[in-house]
């Protein structure tokens, strides 16, 4: 059987500034006390430096980076964002808002049946 090229299903086209921010977050999360977060940050950091593909748009000559994630890696990246911004003050309870909107949605769905 020949070589099988399996590409990650989650694909992102990042501006250079976004790519740098992504790696900065992962680098800073490597300094945390949470062993699982640190381990995932190190893996993602290494992967993004090794497998990301720098590209240039032919028309605009804009540089960008193509990044690919498998589902578990994408989940871990979201977790890294949430941990990084955990100290930020949330001024609204979005979970309560979600419950209200979901309740209204289900009521309207049931009313139309």
Biopython code that builds the backbone (N, CA, C, O; Angstrom):
import numpy as np
from Bio.PDB.StructureBuilder import StructureBuilder

atoms = [
    (1, "UNK", "N", (0.838, -1.175, 0.000)),
    (1, "UNK", "CA", (0.000, 0.000, 0.000)),
    (1, "UNK", "C", (0.889, 1.246, 0.000)),
    (1, "UNK", "O", (1.891, 1.295, 0.713)),
    (2, "UNK", "N", (0.530, 2.232, -0.782)),
    (2, "UNK", "CA", (1.330, 3.445, -0.919)),
    (2, "UNK", "C", (1.146, 4.402, 0.248)),
    (2, "UNK", "O", (0.375, 4.154, 1.175)),
    (3, "UNK", "N", (1.864, 5.479, 0.171)),
    (3, "UNK", "CA", (1.828, 6.520, 1.192)),
    (3, "UNK", "C", (0.456, 7.187, 1.208)),
    (3, "UNK", "O", (-0.088, 7.534, 0.159)),
    (4, "UNK", "N", (-0.098, 7.365, 2.408)),
    (4, "UNK", "CA", (-1.391, 8.028, 2.556)),
    (4, "UNK", "C", (-1.150, 9.390, 3.199)),
    (4, "UNK", "O", (-0.567, 9.486, 4.279)),
    (5, "UNK", "N", (-1.601, 10.428, 2.527)),
    (5, "UNK", "CA", (-1.453, 11.782, 3.052)),
    (5, "UNK", "C", (-2.756, 12.180, 3.731)),
    (5, "UNK", "O", (-3.759, 12.439, 3.065)),
    (6, "UNK", "N", (-2.738, 12.228, 5.045)),
    (6, "UNK", "CA", (-3.941, 12.598, 5.785)),
    (6, "UNK", "C", (-3.770, 14.015, 6.301)),
    (6, "UNK", "O", (-2.945, 14.273, 7.177)),
    (7, "UNK", "N", (-4.552, 14.925, 5.756)),
    (7, "UNK", "CA", (-4.482, 16.320, 6.171)),
    (7, "UNK", "C", (-5.421, 16.568, 7.335)),
    (7, "UNK", "O", (-6.508, 15.993, 7.399)),
    (8, "UNK", "N", (-5.004, 17.419, 8.250)),
    (8, "UNK", "CA", (-5.896, 17.768, 9.361)),
    (8, "UNK", "C", (-7.178, 18.423, 8.839)),
    (8, "UNK", "O", (-7.125, 19.248, 7.926)),
    (9, "UNK", "N", (-8.326, 18.059, 9.414)),
    (9, "UNK", "CA", (-9.599, 18.569, 8.905)),
    (9, "UNK", "C", (-9.881, 20.035, 9.240)),
    (9, "UNK", "O", (-10.695, 20.672, 8.571)),
    (10, "UNK", "N", (-9.229, 20.573, 10.252)),
    (10, "UNK", "CA", (-9.434, 21.979, 10.619)),
    (10, "UNK", "C", (-8.281, 22.775, 10.010)),
    (10, "UNK", "O", (-7.119, 22.586, 10.370)),
    (11, "UNK", "N", (-8.618, 23.653, 9.095)),
    (11, "UNK", "CA", (-7.606, 24.408, 8.377)),
    (11, "UNK", "C", (-7.831, 25.902, 8.584)),
    (11, "UNK", "O", (-8.949, 26.398, 8.440)),
    (12, "UNK", "N", (-6.755, 26.613, 8.924)),
    (12, "UNK", "CA", (-6.834, 28.051, 9.141)),
    (12, "UNK", "C", (-5.819, 28.769, 8.267)),
    (12, "UNK", "O", (-4.699, 28.300, 8.067)),
    (13, "UNK", "N", (-6.234, 29.899, 7.761)),
    (13, "UNK", "CA", (-5.338, 30.785, 7.031)),
    (13, "UNK", "C", (-5.167, 32.021, 7.909)),
    (13, "UNK", "O", (-6.068, 32.854, 8.003)),
    (14, "UNK", "N", (-4.003, 32.136, 8.552)),
    (14, "UNK", "CA", (-3.767, 33.186, 9.534)),
    (14, "UNK", "C", (-2.864, 34.280, 8.976)),
    (14, "UNK", "O", (-1.895, 34.003, 8.269)),
    (15, "UNK", "N", (-3.192, 35.512, 9.299)),
    (15, "UNK", "CA", (-2.272, 36.599, 9.015)),
    (15, "UNK", "C", (-1.054, 36.387, 9.909)),
    (15, "UNK", "O", (-1.143, 35.709, 10.933)),
    (16, "UNK", "N", (0.067, 36.957, 9.531)),
    (16, "UNK", "CA", (1.296, 36.790, 10.301)),
    (16, "UNK", "C", (1.089, 37.261, 11.746)),
    (16, "UNK", "O", (1.576, 36.621, 12.678)),
    (17, "UNK", "N", (0.379, 38.360, 11.936)),
    (17, "UNK", "CA", (0.115, 38.888, 13.275)),
    (17, "UNK", "C", (-0.701, 37.878, 14.102)),
    (17, "UNK", "O", (-0.433, 37.698, 15.290)),
    (18, "UNK", "N", (-1.676, 37.232, 13.492)),
    (18, "UNK", "CA", (-2.490, 36.232, 14.189)),
    (18, "UNK", "C", (-1.661, 35.005, 14.551)),
    (18, "UNK", "O", (-1.799, 34.458, 15.645)),
    (19, "UNK", "N", (-0.807, 34.575, 13.638)),
    (19, "UNK", "CA", (0.068, 33.432, 13.895)),
    (19, "UNK", "C", (1.003, 33.736, 15.070)),
    (19, "UNK", "O", (1.209, 32.895, 15.945)),
    (20, "UNK", "N", (1.561, 34.940, 15.077)),
    (20, "UNK", "CA", (2.445, 35.340, 16.173)),
    (20, "UNK", "C", (1.694, 35.369, 17.502)),
    (20, "UNK", "O", (2.234, 34.941, 18.522)),
    (21, "UNK", "N", (0.472, 35.861, 17.504)),
    (21, "UNK", "CA", (-0.342, 35.895, 18.719)),
    (21, "UNK", "C", (-0.627, 34.476, 19.214)),
    (21, "UNK", "O", (-0.536, 34.207, 20.411)),
    (22, "UNK", "N", (-0.967, 33.584, 18.310)),
    (22, "UNK", "CA", (-1.230, 32.190, 18.658)),
    (22, "UNK", "C", (-0.027, 31.570, 19.369)),
    (22, "UNK", "O", (-0.179, 30.921, 20.404)),
    (23, "UNK", "N", (1.145, 31.768, 18.823)),
    (23, "UNK", "CA", (2.352, 31.197, 19.417)),
    (23, "UNK", "C", (2.723, 31.897, 20.724)),
    (23, "UNK", "O", (3.262, 31.262, 21.630)),
    (24, "UNK", "N", (2.445, 33.180, 20.830)),
    (24, "UNK", "CA", (2.700, 33.904, 22.077)),
    (24, "UNK", "C", (1.847, 33.349, 23.203)),
    (24, "UNK", "O", (2.332, 33.151, 24.317)),
    (25, "UNK", "N", (0.582, 33.100, 22.915)),
    (25, "UNK", "CA", (-0.320, 32.515, 23.916)),
    (25, "UNK", "C", (0.202, 31.154, 24.364)),
    (25, "UNK", "O", (0.239, 30.863, 25.560)),
    (26, "UNK", "N", (0.601, 30.328, 23.411)),
    (26, "UNK", "CA", (1.117, 28.999, 23.755)),
    (26, "UNK", "C", (2.421, 29.093, 24.548)),
    (26, "UNK", "O", (2.644, 28.311, 25.472)),
    (27, "UNK", "N", (3.266, 30.032, 24.194)),
    (27, "UNK", "CA", (4.529, 30.209, 24.914)),
    (27, "UNK", "C", (4.276, 30.640, 26.357)),
    (27, "UNK", "O", (4.913, 30.126, 27.277)),
    (28, "UNK", "N", (3.374, 31.555, 26.555)),
    (28, "UNK", "CA", (3.063, 32.025, 27.913)),
    (28, "UNK", "C", (2.370, 30.941, 28.736)),
    (28, "UNK", "O", (2.614, 30.822, 29.937)),
    (29, "UNK", "N", (1.510, 30.156, 28.097)),
    (29, "UNK", "CA", (0.818, 29.089, 28.828)),
    (29, "UNK", "C", (1.776, 27.986, 29.280)),
    (29, "UNK", "O", (1.438, 27.207, 30.171)),
    (30, "UNK", "N", (2.948, 27.911, 28.690)),
    (30, "UNK", "CA", (3.944, 26.932, 29.110)),
    (30, "UNK", "C", (4.545, 27.275, 30.475)),
    (30, "UNK", "O", (5.231, 26.447, 31.075)),
    (31, "UNK", "N", (4.295, 28.470, 30.957)),
    (31, "UNK", "CA", (4.828, 28.914, 32.247)),
    (31, "UNK", "C", (3.838, 28.726, 33.394)),
    (31, "UNK", "O", (4.139, 29.087, 34.532)),
    (32, "UNK", "N", (2.668, 28.168, 33.110)),
    (32, "UNK", "CA", (1.632, 28.007, 34.128)),
    (32, "UNK", "C", (1.929, 26.821, 35.045)),
    (32, "UNK", "O", (2.835, 26.028, 34.789)),
    (33, "UNK", "N", (1.144, 26.722, 36.117)),
    (33, "UNK", "CA", (1.305, 25.635, 37.087)),
    (33, "UNK", "C", (0.538, 24.368, 36.711)),
    (33, "UNK", "O", (0.772, 23.314, 37.302)),
    (34, "UNK", "N", (-0.359, 24.450, 35.755)),
    (34, "UNK", "CA", (-1.197, 23.321, 35.362)),
    (34, "UNK", "C", (-0.429, 22.428, 34.378)),
    (34, "UNK", "O", (-0.187, 22.818, 33.236)),
    (35, "UNK", "N", (-0.053, 21.245, 34.826)),
    (35, "UNK", "CA", (0.785, 20.340, 34.037)),
    (35, "UNK", "C", (0.149, 19.952, 32.698)),
    (35, "UNK", "O", (0.840, 19.893, 31.681)),
    (36, "UNK", "N", (-1.154, 19.690, 32.693)),
    (36, "UNK", "CA", (-1.844, 19.308, 31.459)),
    (36, "UNK", "C", (-1.840, 20.452, 30.444)),
    (36, "UNK", "O", (-1.593, 20.238, 29.257)),
    (37, "UNK", "N", (-2.115, 21.662, 30.920)),
    (37, "UNK", "CA", (-2.116, 22.835, 30.043)),
    (37, "UNK", "C", (-0.711, 23.068, 29.485)),
    (37, "UNK", "O", (-0.551, 23.354, 28.299)),
    (38, "UNK", "N", (0.289, 22.947, 30.327)),
    (38, "UNK", "CA", (1.684, 23.153, 29.906)),
    (38, "UNK", "C", (2.068, 22.119, 28.852)),
    (38, "UNK", "O", (2.682, 22.462, 27.842)),
    (39, "UNK", "N", (1.715, 20.873, 29.079)),
    (39, "UNK", "CA", (2.043, 19.797, 28.138)),
    (39, "UNK", "C", (1.392, 20.039, 26.775)),
    (39, "UNK", "O", (2.044, 19.922, 25.738)),
    (40, "UNK", "N", (0.107, 20.375, 26.788)),
    (40, "UNK", "CA", (-0.598, 20.644, 25.526)),
    (40, "UNK", "C", (-0.020, 21.880, 24.833)),
    (40, "UNK", "O", (0.126, 21.895, 23.610)),
    (41, "UNK", "N", (0.308, 22.910, 25.606)),
    (41, "UNK", "CA", (0.880, 24.136, 25.030)),
    (41, "UNK", "C", (2.205, 23.824, 24.332)),
    (41, "UNK", "O", (2.469, 24.327, 23.240)),
    (42, "UNK", "N", (3.030, 23.001, 24.961)),
    (42, "UNK", "CA", (4.321, 22.625, 24.365)),
    (42, "UNK", "C", (4.118, 21.845, 23.064)),
    (42, "UNK", "O", (4.795, 22.105, 22.069)),
    (43, "UNK", "N", (3.192, 20.896, 23.074)),
    (43, "UNK", "CA", (2.929, 20.089, 21.875)),
    (43, "UNK", "C", (2.425, 20.959, 20.728)),
    (43, "UNK", "O", (2.911, 20.862, 19.601)),
    (44, "UNK", "N", (1.442, 21.811, 21.029)),
    (44, "UNK", "CA", (0.875, 22.674, 19.994)),
    (44, "UNK", "C", (1.909, 23.671, 19.481)),
    (44, "UNK", "O", (1.989, 23.920, 18.278)),
    (45, "UNK", "N", (2.690, 24.233, 20.375)),
    (45, "UNK", "CA", (3.729, 25.184, 20.016)),
    (45, "UNK", "C", (4.719, 24.534, 19.037)),
    (45, "UNK", "O", (5.041, 25.097, 17.991)),
    (46, "UNK", "N", (5.187, 23.344, 19.404)),
    (46, "UNK", "CA", (6.128, 22.632, 18.544)),
    (46, "UNK", "C", (5.523, 22.277, 17.202)),
    (46, "UNK", "O", (6.173, 22.411, 16.165)),
    (47, "UNK", "N", (4.291, 21.829, 17.219)),
    (47, "UNK", "CA", (3.617, 21.448, 15.981)),
    (47, "UNK", "C", (3.437, 22.652, 15.066)),
    (47, "UNK", "O", (3.675, 22.565, 13.861)),
    (48, "UNK", "N", (3.014, 23.784, 15.646)),
    (48, "UNK", "CA", (2.789, 24.977, 14.831)),
    (48, "UNK", "C", (4.083, 25.510, 14.220)),
    (48, "UNK", "O", (4.065, 26.064, 13.121)),
    (49, "UNK", "N", (5.194, 25.349, 14.915)),
    (49, "UNK", "CA", (6.470, 25.789, 14.354)),
    (49, "UNK", "C", (7.002, 24.814, 13.301)),
    (49, "UNK", "O", (7.689, 25.220, 12.364)),
    (50, "UNK", "N", (6.687, 23.547, 13.456)),
    (50, "UNK", "CA", (7.218, 22.540, 12.539)),
    (50, "UNK", "C", (6.361, 22.370, 11.278)),
    (50, "UNK", "O", (6.898, 22.245, 10.177)),
    (51, "UNK", "N", (5.036, 22.364, 11.435)),
    (51, "UNK", "CA", (4.166, 21.990, 10.322)),
    (51, "UNK", "C", (3.395, 23.139, 9.674)),
    (51, "UNK", "O", (2.781, 22.936, 8.627)),
    (52, "UNK", "N", (3.406, 24.325, 10.254)),
    (52, "UNK", "CA", (2.717, 25.449, 9.626)),
    (52, "UNK", "C", (3.425, 25.808, 8.326)),
    (52, "UNK", "O", (4.643, 25.671, 8.209)),
    (53, "UNK", "N", (2.646, 26.269, 7.354)),
    (53, "UNK", "CA", (3.204, 26.543, 6.030)),
    (53, "UNK", "C", (3.104, 28.039, 5.733)),
    (53, "UNK", "O", (2.007, 28.568, 5.551)),
    (54, "UNK", "N", (4.259, 28.722, 5.685)),
    (54, "UNK", "CA", (4.232, 30.143, 5.313)),
    (54, "UNK", "C", (3.922, 30.275, 3.821)),
    (54, "UNK", "O", (4.475, 29.553, 2.991)),
    (55, "UNK", "N", (3.034, 31.204, 3.502)),
    (55, "UNK", "CA", (2.612, 31.378, 2.111)),
    (55, "UNK", "C", (2.496, 32.863, 1.792)),
    (55, "UNK", "O", (2.461, 33.706, 2.687)),
    (56, "UNK", "N", (2.439, 33.162, 0.508)),
    (56, "UNK", "CA", (2.240, 34.528, 0.046)),
    (56, "UNK", "C", (1.133, 34.510, -0.996)),
    (56, "UNK", "O", (1.158, 33.710, -1.931)),
    (57, "UNK", "N", (0.170, 35.396, -0.826)),
    (57, "UNK", "CA", (-0.920, 35.525, -1.786)),
    (57, "UNK", "C", (-0.341, 36.071, -3.092)),
    (57, "UNK", "O", (0.347, 37.092, -3.087)),
    (58, "UNK", "N", (-0.615, 35.401, -4.194)),
    (58, "UNK", "CA", (-0.035, 35.803, -5.480)),
    (58, "UNK", "C", (-0.481, 37.191, -5.926)),
    (58, "UNK", "O", (0.306, 37.956, -6.484)),
    (59, "UNK", "N", (-1.746, 37.508, -5.676)),
    (59, "UNK", "CA", (-2.269, 38.789, -6.144)),
    (59, "UNK", "C", (-1.816, 39.964, -5.286)),
    (59, "UNK", "O", (-1.278, 40.945, -5.801)),
    (60, "UNK", "N", (-2.034, 39.862, -3.979)),
    (60, "UNK", "CA", (-1.754, 40.994, -3.094)),
    (60, "UNK", "C", (-0.362, 40.952, -2.479)),
    (60, "UNK", "O", (0.064, 41.916, -1.843)),
    (61, "UNK", "N", (0.340, 39.857, -2.662)),
    (61, "UNK", "CA", (1.671, 39.659, -2.067)),
    (61, "UNK", "C", (1.641, 39.683, -0.541)),
    (61, "UNK", "O", (2.669, 39.901, 0.100)),
    (62, "UNK", "N", (0.458, 39.458, 0.038)),
    (62, "UNK", "CA", (0.301, 39.421, 1.483)),
    (62, "UNK", "C", (0.798, 38.078, 2.007)),
    (62, "UNK", "O", (0.464, 37.025, 1.464)),
    (63, "UNK", "N", (1.598, 38.129, 3.067)),
    (63, "UNK", "CA", (2.089, 36.902, 3.680)),
    (63, "UNK", "C", (1.073, 36.385, 4.683)),
    (63, "UNK", "O", (0.456, 37.163, 5.411)),
    (64, "UNK", "N", (0.902, 35.077, 4.719)),
    (64, "UNK", "CA", (0.037, 34.436, 5.696)),
    (64, "UNK", "C", (0.598, 33.063, 6.020)),
    (64, "UNK", "O", (1.558, 32.607, 5.400)),
    (65, "UNK", "N", (-0.016, 32.411, 7.002)),
    (65, "UNK", "CA", (0.448, 31.094, 7.426)),
    (65, "UNK", "C", (-0.733, 30.137, 7.399)),
    (65, "UNK", "O", (-1.793, 30.427, 7.954)),
    (66, "UNK", "N", (-0.543, 29.000, 6.752)),
    (66, "UNK", "CA", (-1.569, 27.954, 6.741)),
    (66, "UNK", "C", (-1.301, 27.020, 7.917)),
    (66, "UNK", "O", (-0.196, 26.498, 8.069)),
    (67, "UNK", "N", (-2.330, 26.816, 8.751)),
    (67, "UNK", "CA", (-2.220, 25.984, 9.945)),
    (67, "UNK", "C", (-3.308, 24.916, 9.891)),
    (67, "UNK", "O", (-4.449, 25.207, 9.531)),
    (68, "UNK", "N", (-2.962, 23.698, 10.245)),
    (68, "UNK", "CA", (-3.936, 22.613, 10.272)),
    (68, "UNK", "C", (-3.990, 21.956, 11.643)),
    (68, "UNK", "O", (-2.966, 21.746, 12.292)),
    (69, "UNK", "N", (-5.206, 21.636, 12.068)),
    (69, "UNK", "CA", (-5.416, 20.959, 13.348)),
    (69, "UNK", "C", (-6.311, 19.740, 13.150)),
    (69, "UNK", "O", (-7.246, 19.764, 12.350)),
    (70, "UNK", "N", (-6.013, 18.683, 13.886)),
    (70, "UNK", "CA", (-6.970, 17.598, 14.027)),
    (70, "UNK", "C", (-7.960, 18.017, 15.109)),
    (70, "UNK", "O", (-7.698, 18.960, 15.855)),
    (71, "UNK", "N", (-9.082, 17.332, 15.199)),
    (71, "UNK", "CA", (-10.163, 17.746, 16.105)),
    (71, "UNK", "C", (-9.680, 17.909, 17.550)),
    (71, "UNK", "O", (-10.012, 18.898, 18.203)),
    (72, "UNK", "N", (-8.918, 16.970, 18.042)),
    (72, "UNK", "CA", (-8.433, 17.036, 19.429)),
    (72, "UNK", "C", (-7.493, 18.223, 19.626)),
    (72, "UNK", "O", (-7.524, 18.880, 20.667)),
    (73, "UNK", "N", (-6.665, 18.495, 18.629)),
    (73, "UNK", "CA", (-5.761, 19.637, 18.711)),
    (73, "UNK", "C", (-6.534, 20.955, 18.691)),
    (73, "UNK", "O", (-6.180, 21.894, 19.404)),
    (74, "UNK", "N", (-7.578, 21.026, 17.885)),
    (74, "UNK", "CA", (-8.413, 22.235, 17.843)),
    (74, "UNK", "C", (-9.071, 22.465, 19.197)),
    (74, "UNK", "O", (-9.139, 23.597, 19.676)),
    (75, "UNK", "N", (-9.556, 21.385, 19.814)),
    (75, "UNK", "CA", (-10.156, 21.482, 21.148)),
    (75, "UNK", "C", (-9.114, 21.972, 22.155)),
    (75, "UNK", "O", (-9.401, 22.839, 22.980)),
    (76, "UNK", "N", (-7.924, 21.421, 22.085)),
    (76, "UNK", "CA", (-6.851, 21.831, 22.998)),
    (76, "UNK", "C", (-6.455, 23.289, 22.779)),
    (76, "UNK", "O", (-6.108, 23.991, 23.729)),
    (77, "UNK", "N", (-6.508, 23.744, 21.520)),
    (77, "UNK", "CA", (-6.165, 25.144, 21.240)),
    (77, "UNK", "C", (-7.206, 26.075, 21.846)),
    (77, "UNK", "O", (-6.851, 27.112, 22.405)),
    (78, "UNK", "N", (-8.479, 25.724, 21.747)),
    (78, "UNK", "CA", (-9.538, 26.528, 22.373)),
    (78, "UNK", "C", (-9.316, 26.578, 23.881)),
    (78, "UNK", "O", (-9.455, 27.635, 24.496)),
    (79, "UNK", "N", (-8.973, 25.441, 24.475)),
    (79, "UNK", "CA", (-8.688, 25.400, 25.913)),
    (79, "UNK", "C", (-7.529, 26.335, 26.249)),
    (79, "UNK", "O", (-7.569, 27.027, 27.267)),
    (80, "UNK", "N", (-6.504, 26.363, 25.411)),
    (80, "UNK", "CA", (-5.366, 27.252, 25.638)),
    (80, "UNK", "C", (-5.811, 28.717, 25.641)),
    (80, "UNK", "O", (-5.346, 29.504, 26.465)),
    (81, "UNK", "N", (-6.710, 29.086, 24.724)),
    (81, "UNK", "CA", (-7.239, 30.459, 24.696)),
    (81, "UNK", "C", (-7.988, 30.772, 25.977)),
    (81, "UNK", "O", (-7.800, 31.828, 26.580)),
    (82, "UNK", "N", (-8.843, 29.838, 26.388)),
    (82, "UNK", "CA", (-9.660, 30.065, 27.576)),
    (82, "UNK", "C", (-8.791, 30.206, 28.829)),
    (82, "UNK", "O", (-9.064, 31.049, 29.684)),
    (83, "UNK", "N", (-7.771, 29.401, 28.933)),
    (83, "UNK", "CA", (-6.866, 29.485, 30.082)),
    (83, "UNK", "C", (-6.105, 30.807, 30.052)),
    (83, "UNK", "O", (-5.927, 31.447, 31.088)),
    (84, "UNK", "N", (-5.659, 31.211, 28.876)),
    (84, "UNK", "CA", (-4.893, 32.443, 28.733)),
    (84, "UNK", "C", (-5.720, 33.658, 29.156)),
    (84, "UNK", "O", (-5.201, 34.578, 29.788)),
    (85, "UNK", "N", (-6.987, 33.656, 28.811)),
    (85, "UNK", "CA", (-7.858, 34.786, 29.113)),
    (85, "UNK", "C", (-8.685, 34.585, 30.375)),
    (85, "UNK", "O", (-9.621, 35.343, 30.625)),
    (86, "UNK", "N", (-8.358, 33.588, 31.163)),
    (86, "UNK", "CA", (-9.127, 33.258, 32.368)),
    (86, "UNK", "C", (-9.151, 34.397, 33.380)),
    (86, "UNK", "O", (-10.126, 34.543, 34.117)),
    (87, "UNK", "N", (-8.111, 35.192, 33.428)),
    (87, "UNK", "CA", (-8.043, 36.281, 34.396)),
    (87, "UNK", "C", (-8.815, 37.523, 33.966)),
    (87, "UNK", "O", (-9.013, 38.445, 34.757)),
    (88, "UNK", "N", (-9.249, 37.543, 32.711)),
    (88, "UNK", "CA", (-10.025, 38.685, 32.230)),
    (88, "UNK", "C", (-11.367, 38.734, 32.952)),
    (88, "UNK", "O", (-11.945, 37.700, 33.283)),
    (89, "UNK", "N", (-11.844, 39.929, 33.187)),
    (89, "UNK", "CA", (-13.121, 40.104, 33.881)),
    (89, "UNK", "C", (-14.260, 39.945, 32.874)),
    (89, "UNK", "O", (-14.308, 40.634, 31.855)),
    (90, "UNK", "N", (-15.155, 39.044, 33.175)),
    (90, "UNK", "CA", (-16.345, 38.863, 32.351)),
    (90, "UNK", "C", (-17.443, 39.706, 32.978)),
    (90, "UNK", "O", (-17.804, 39.501, 34.137)),
    (91, "UNK", "N", (-17.974, 40.651, 32.215)),
    (91, "UNK", "CA", (-18.949, 41.571, 32.772)),
    (91, "UNK", "C", (-20.393, 41.141, 32.539)),
    (91, "UNK", "O", (-21.323, 41.869, 32.886)),
    (92, "UNK", "N", (-20.581, 39.976, 31.961)),
    (92, "UNK", "CA", (-21.939, 39.496, 31.702)),
    (92, "UNK", "C", (-21.972, 37.987, 31.874)),
    (92, "UNK", "O", (-21.016, 37.289, 31.536)),
    (93, "UNK", "N", (-23.068, 37.497, 32.397)),
    (93, "UNK", "CA", (-23.240, 36.054, 32.556)),
    (93, "UNK", "C", (-23.853, 35.507, 31.266)),
    (93, "UNK", "O", (-25.074, 35.459, 31.119)),
    (94, "UNK", "N", (-22.998, 35.100, 30.345)),
    (94, "UNK", "CA", (-23.470, 34.626, 29.054)),
    (94, "UNK", "C", (-24.162, 33.272, 29.151)),
    (94, "UNK", "O", (-24.974, 32.930, 28.291)),
    (95, "UNK", "N", (-23.857, 32.519, 30.161)),
    (95, "UNK", "CA", (-24.536, 31.235, 30.338)),
    (95, "UNK", "C", (-26.019, 31.461, 30.616)),
    (95, "UNK", "O", (-26.863, 30.764, 30.053)),
    (96, "UNK", "N", (-26.346, 32.421, 31.469)),
    (96, "UNK", "CA", (-27.746, 32.746, 31.747)),
    (96, "UNK", "C", (-28.424, 33.235, 30.472)),
    (96, "UNK", "O", (-29.569, 32.874, 30.199)),
    (97, "UNK", "N", (-27.726, 34.051, 29.697)),
    (97, "UNK", "CA", (-28.267, 34.516, 28.422)),
    (97, "UNK", "C", (-28.527, 33.339, 27.492)),
    (97, "UNK", "O", (-29.564, 33.292, 26.830)),
    (98, "UNK", "N", (-27.605, 32.396, 27.436)),
    (98, "UNK", "CA", (-27.782, 31.187, 26.625)),
    (98, "UNK", "C", (-29.032, 30.436, 27.047)),
    (98, "UNK", "O", (-29.822, 30.019, 26.200)),
    (99, "UNK", "N", (-29.217, 30.261, 28.349)),
    (99, "UNK", "CA", (-30.395, 29.546, 28.844)),
    (99, "UNK", "C", (-31.690, 30.249, 28.430)),
    (99, "UNK", "O", (-32.657, 29.593, 28.044)),
    (100, "UNK", "N", (-31.710, 31.578, 28.510)),
    (100, "UNK", "CA", (-32.901, 32.340, 28.120)),
    (100, "UNK", "C", (-33.199, 32.181, 26.629)),
    (100, "UNK", "O", (-34.338, 31.921, 26.240)),
    (101, "UNK", "N", (-32.181, 32.337, 25.812)),
    (101, "UNK", "CA", (-32.364, 32.228, 24.362)),
    (101, "UNK", "C", (-32.761, 30.815, 23.974)),
    (101, "UNK", "O", (-33.622, 30.618, 23.116)),
    (102, "UNK", "N", (-32.144, 29.851, 24.595)),
    (102, "UNK", "CA", (-32.458, 28.446, 24.297)),
    (102, "UNK", "C", (-33.894, 28.112, 24.682)),
    (102, "UNK", "O", (-34.588, 27.401, 23.955)),
    (103, "UNK", "N", (-34.339, 28.629, 25.827)),
    (103, "UNK", "CA", (-35.709, 28.412, 26.289)),
    (103, "UNK", "C", (-36.707, 29.008, 25.283)),
    (103, "UNK", "O", (-37.685, 28.355, 24.920)),
    (104, "UNK", "N", (-36.464, 30.224, 24.843)),
    (104, "UNK", "CA", (-37.341, 30.874, 23.856)),
    (104, "UNK", "C", (-37.348, 30.100, 22.542)),
    (104, "UNK", "O", (-38.393, 29.930, 21.914)),
    (105, "UNK", "N", (-36.182, 29.639, 22.139)),
    (105, "UNK", "CA", (-36.084, 28.881, 20.896)),
    (105, "UNK", "C", (-36.903, 27.593, 20.965)),
    (105, "UNK", "O", (-37.654, 27.275, 20.043)),
    (106, "UNK", "N", (-36.749, 26.857, 22.065)),
    (106, "UNK", "CA", (-37.489, 25.617, 22.219)),
    (106, "UNK", "C", (-39.001, 25.855, 22.322)),
    (106, "UNK", "O", (-39.792, 25.065, 21.807)),
    (107, "UNK", "N", (-39.398, 26.942, 22.987)),
    (107, "UNK", "CA", (-40.819, 27.281, 23.057)),
    (107, "UNK", "C", (-41.391, 27.578, 21.681)),
    (107, "UNK", "O", (-42.482, 27.114, 21.349)),
    (108, "UNK", "N", (-40.665, 28.349, 20.877)),
    (108, "UNK", "CA", (-41.157, 28.679, 19.543)),
    (108, "UNK", "C", (-41.163, 27.454, 18.641)),
    (108, "UNK", "O", (-42.037, 27.313, 17.786)),
    (109, "UNK", "N", (-40.202, 26.578, 18.825)),
    (109, "UNK", "CA", (-40.147, 25.340, 18.045)),
    (109, "UNK", "C", (-41.324, 24.442, 18.381)),
    (109, "UNK", "O", (-41.944, 23.864, 17.488)),
    (110, "UNK", "N", (-41.638, 24.323, 19.678)),
    (110, "UNK", "CA", (-42.758, 23.490, 20.113)),
    (110, "UNK", "C", (-44.111, 24.107, 19.731)),
    (110, "UNK", "O", (-45.074, 23.380, 19.486)),
    (111, "UNK", "N", (-44.186, 25.422, 19.682)),
    (111, "UNK", "CA", (-45.442, 26.085, 19.331)),
    (111, "UNK", "C", (-45.777, 25.885, 17.871)),
    (111, "UNK", "O", (-46.949, 25.897, 17.495)),
    (112, "UNK", "N", (-44.754, 25.700, 17.034)),
    (112, "UNK", "CA", (-45.000, 25.539, 15.601)),
    (112, "UNK", "C", (-45.307, 24.107, 15.208)),
    (112, "UNK", "O", (-45.610, 23.839, 14.045)),
    (113, "UNK", "N", (-45.236, 23.187, 16.151)),
    (113, "UNK", "CA", (-45.486, 21.767, 15.846)),
    (113, "UNK", "C", (-46.951, 21.464, 15.865)),
    (113, "UNK", "O", (-47.348, 20.322, 15.631)),
]
sb = StructureBuilder()
sb.init_structure("model")
sb.init_model(0)
sb.init_chain("A")
sb.init_seg("    ")
for serial, (resi, resn, name, xyz) in enumerate(atoms, 1):
    if name == "N":
        sb.init_residue(resn, " ", resi, " ")
    sb.init_atom(name, np.array(xyz, "f"), 0.0, 1.0, " ", f" {name:<3s}", serial, name[0])
structure = sb.get_structure()
